[in-house]
Amino acid sequence: MVATGSKLQMKLSESDFPFSKRMKNFFHYVELSTVEDLTAIPLVKFTCFKGFKARCKLELIAFIEFEGIEGLFEDYLSWKERQ
């Protein structure tokens, strides 16, 4: 298991998670490149971004669970329940 600190520094492009082209484009649009960048934005704010719809939300949830980084997001459980 990788330590939390090193997970924060991990580039999203280095993950083995199979991101869709839609999600890769979203990361580029919002200028997110690391897990730390991702955690800097409260999850509830993601739906405010242009193009972030239900499919992106499901994919982001899947990525967070795939990497085991649920604990890095204060609002993860409440955000996930609002599917």
C-alpha positions as CSV (number, residue, x, y, z in Angstrom):
1,M,0.0,0.0,0.0
2,V,1.3,3.5,-0.9
3,A,1.5,6.1,1.8
4,T,-1.0,8.9,1.8
5,G,1.7,11.5,1.3
6,S,3.0,9.9,-1.8
7,K,-0.6,9.4,-3.1
8,L,-1.0,13.2,-2.9
9,Q,2.0,13.7,-5.1
10,M,0.9,11.1,-7.6
11,K,0.1,12.5,-11.1
12,L,-3.4,11.5,-12.3
13,S,-1.9,10.4,-15.5
14,E,0.3,7.9,-13.6
15,S,-2.7,6.0,-12.2
16,D,-3.7,2.6,-13.6
17,F,-7.3,3.7,-13.5
18,P,-8.8,3.7,-17.0
19,F,-10.0,7.3,-17.2
20,S,-12.4,8.1,-20.0
21,K,-11.5,10.7,-22.6
22,R,-14.2,12.9,-21.1
23,M,-12.5,12.8,-17.6
24,K,-9.1,13.4,-19.1
25,N,-10.4,16.5,-20.9
26,F,-12.1,17.7,-17.7
27,F,-8.8,17.4,-15.8
28,H,-7.1,19.4,-18.5
29,Y,-9.8,22.0,-18.6
30,V,-9.7,22.5,-14.8
31,E,-5.9,22.2,-14.8
32,L,-5.8,19.3,-12.4
33,S,-2.7,17.1,-12.7
34,T,-2.1,15.5,-9.2
35,V,-4.2,13.9,-6.5
36,E,-3.3,16.9,-4.3
37,D,-4.8,19.2,-7.0
38,L,-7.9,17.1,-6.9
39,T,-8.2,17.2,-3.1
40,A,-7.9,21.0,-3.0
41,I,-11.4,21.3,-4.4
42,P,-14.3,20.2,-2.2
43,L,-16.2,17.4,-4.0
44,V,-19.5,19.3,-3.9
45,K,-17.9,22.0,-6.0
46,F,-17.1,19.7,-8.9
47,T,-20.7,19.8,-10.2
48,C,-20.3,23.6,-10.6
49,F,-17.7,23.1,-13.4
50,K,-18.8,23.1,-17.0
51,G,-19.0,19.5,-18.3
52,F,-19.0,17.8,-15.0
53,K,-22.2,15.7,-15.1
54,A,-23.4,12.4,-13.6
55,R,-20.9,10.2,-15.7
56,C,-17.9,12.2,-14.5
57,K,-19.2,12.0,-10.9
58,L,-19.5,8.2,-11.1
59,E,-16.0,8.0,-12.7
60,L,-14.5,10.2,-10.0
61,I,-16.0,8.1,-7.3
62,A,-14.7,5.0,-9.0
63,F,-11.2,6.5,-9.2
64,I,-11.2,7.6,-5.5
65,E,-12.2,4.1,-4.5
66,F,-9.7,2.5,-6.9
67,E,-6.8,4.4,-5.4
68,G,-8.1,4.1,-1.8
69,I,-8.0,7.8,-1.2
70,E,-11.4,8.3,0.3
71,G,-9.9,9.6,3.5
72,L,-8.3,12.6,1.7
73,F,-11.8,14.1,1.0
74,E,-13.7,15.5,4.0
75,D,-17.0,15.4,2.2
76,Y,-16.5,12.1,0.3
77,L,-19.3,10.0,2.0
78,S,-21.9,12.7,1.9
79,W,-21.1,13.5,-1.7
80,K,-21.1,9.9,-2.8
81,E,-24.6,9.3,-1.2
82,R,-26.1,12.1,-3.4
83,Q,-25.9,10.1,-6.5
